[in-house]
Amino acid sequence: MLSVGWSCFVLHNELRESDICLFEVSKNDGEVTMVVHSLEGGHHLQGKEPESQNKCSYPVKVEVTEEEESDKEHAESSYYYSRYAYDLTGEEQEEIFRSALIQQGNPVYVAVLQENHVSSRNNLLTFPREFAAKHLAERSHDILLLRPNRREKWCVRYYYHSMMRIQGFSYRSWTKFVSDNGLQEGHVCVFELMKGVCEATMMVHVFRKFNGRFVLLD
């Protein structure tokens, strides 16, 4: 149970400590199926849908964690890297930020995408705890994702679970963003949290390596 899949299940259903889960197991043709009945405060949760395809709310904070997460910051203090992104050389970082054109003062998270970030099932892209604590609301909410020079907008669910110390993107809305933008393992995503806006919004700059250099994708 203690896997990315279980973490995703907990996040999607917003389970909390002391919730009661009844696991109903059935077996058919060698395939095991488990139905989970969740109760909260003595009341059955009736068909709770973790996210809406039509409604998007954007709270903005005023002022197992995933293996590759890192709270190590850039010298400018508002830049954060995943474990794999922290392995980028200084030259590669300069190459990326020269093309990304980050607005001064905007917090940034850099992630090198792994297989579990872009898979169609049980995907989970976490944000560093320090980044989330400083810049994002401490609850699950929607974040608007944008791409430079594109008109499309994606309302992506950001999941927050304090007990499991997990916070990040997952499930259908993130899968759609991955699919629509052709994201692949090895791509570098620079998540730029926009300041001075009333909606929680991130500009996502995507890079891939081509002939030994990082190229900004449209």
Buried (B, 14 or more C-beta within 10 A) or exposed (E): EEEBEEBBBBBBBBBEEEBEEEEEEEEEEEEEEEEEEBEBEEEEBEEEEBBEEEEBEBBBBEEEBBEBBBEEBBEEEBBBBBBBBBEBEEEBBEBBBEBBEBEEEBBBBBBBBBEBBBBEEBBBBBBBBBBBEBBBBEBBBBBBBBBBEEEEEBBBBBBBBEEBEBBBBBBBBBBBBBEEBEBEEBBBBBBBBBBEEEBBBBBBBBBBEEEEEBEBBE
